[in-house]
Structure formats: C-alpha cells, structure tokens
C-alpha cells in the first residue's frame, strides 16, 4: 500500500490568548506558525444527513497561506470506545494537505496508527480544490473549501482584560466588541455525508453520566502534523 511521509503531532485545538492577527495561540511551540490551530467547529449540515467540519489556522496577512509541510487531520470516533489511556480513539481520519495552489483531501478512512504519528494513504484520496476558489464536490459527495475567511470566533479582548484586572470582576454583559471581526483565518471547510462517517455513538456526556438524555453524536477533534 503506497503511503507518503510520516507526520508528527504539533497542536491540538484549544483557545488561549490573542495577539495581532487571528492567531489564538493554543500551543507555545507553534505560536504564530501555520500549524497553530485557531478553532475547530463541527455541526449538522444544511442537509441533516451530513456533518460540517471547519478548521481555522492563522492568516497574518493577505499573502499568507497553508504550509505544504503541515498536514491537517480531523479525527472521528464513531464507536465511543476508549483507548488504553483515558480518552476516545479515532476510528476514522480526514486529512488535508496543500500541494502547490491546491488542497488535497484523503478519507474518511481508518488510520493505520492512532498515536501522535500518522501516514497519508494516497489510495484514500478523494480529490482536491483550488485554494481560494468557492469550493468543489469531491468523491463520495464530500463538499470542500480551502482559503481565507473572516474569523468566525467572537472575543472581546478589551473586556477580557478588564475582567481579569478587576476586583471584583465586572463580567461580560450581553454586548461587546468583537476583536476578531476585522481579522482573517486560513480555513478548511468540509461537508461530509454521514454515510461515510458511520453510525454516531451515544453522546460522550451520556457515556460519562450513564444516561440517555442527549442525541447520538460523533466525537471529533483536530490535529496539525508536520512532515518528519
């Protein structure tokens, strides 16, 4: 089975402090780099039989773009089974890698390894999109986009500083100024038919509480990995 280079984990999605440009600084060793994850969103698509995944990364200028040596990997747990250490294990991955002026996509498929290292199986390629285009439909009915978009995350940085500097804290209220509004991110957007993702497991909160109050849901997270 033909594969390409080994990739090692750089960052896992989180939210932290803000600096110039839409860069949320989730991991100090990748701060302000193309591998630094800003946000990850997953939700039901316009078609209820599909799931939308959005990954955003820093875009500090109009000319910045995705790094050809950084692979973006969306992890999907569709069984709810934990590994040998606490936490869910990816049953499927969707991978994205820029080459030239296009973003290439692979999956969803079962990975050969669930550790911090990954390989890309080129036999699982589903197509590519021109970066900055309005997106295309790939193999299996997957719809994909890659390019710059306005940062969707709302954060009032000035009020945040006021809150942490006040005693007692004043709080945020119901209105605020979105510090990220004029800023861009590099974004990957995928709408994936649920038929490609398998049956969603019992919601992770219900698994922890041993209840059945919430609808079934995929457990998903994202990583960036650099070529070794």
Steps between C-alpha positions, in 0.01 A plus 500: 500500500657826390540769763692823539706643783448458872339793677532599865245682715554872554186638658158404628215748481455737793430866564747729672616863489486734200779682318512687171328307220248224549729270694359353820834363626398160628854359528815708566727294274283574194394856584449718191587209270279345230466189718337690788130407513266792560161326521318178412125483436281196432123513452209357304498621141218669310425145395432324833660186360839670483753644745699820448859531624682836506867537595657846519869588522688832521498738204712795602487669158317482170796314349536234772381152416502137605839338560580215257680316782205511742227240472162573661330192644140484618447207736161329532395250767181324391499222760551681831767246597787626713862403453750363752529852644198720584341655195334398176692349207462603137322241287522716188716789382459767234829652389577817306832599346592794281707433189559799273184704461265216596387329821483121477264294717514138616231294675307453710685172557626286787855607593785250529614666822318683779814639658642850460651397165302453178543397141296604198366216289488644149255226400246680720518826301157650429610800294628855534381859484671814377594710802287813508234363264137466605547129566418179318323167545741210544469122487219362714306826497742677735488878451826683570643851523848630587595867521480815708186601684410749772565354843167367632607497865355783715727630775496835680869529589470844662223386735694182570790711629255708703349189658829341599630833629195591710426412858224400498470416129241700304403215268426507127136604474285440192686723252863543414757585236622208289879536490523237226246666267752662258736201502532205264585134543607226264198270498423148388129417474364153432141378480508121525205263448436313824494177299879539472538554876309199630239499776561754773547356850317596816586858593823512701328688784242223526781244500665676794176548695348168388182673383318525166384861489699627202490395133780289358802698383841441345796575724735718293827690544771640275880492488769654282799281416831593340688282254791316665 
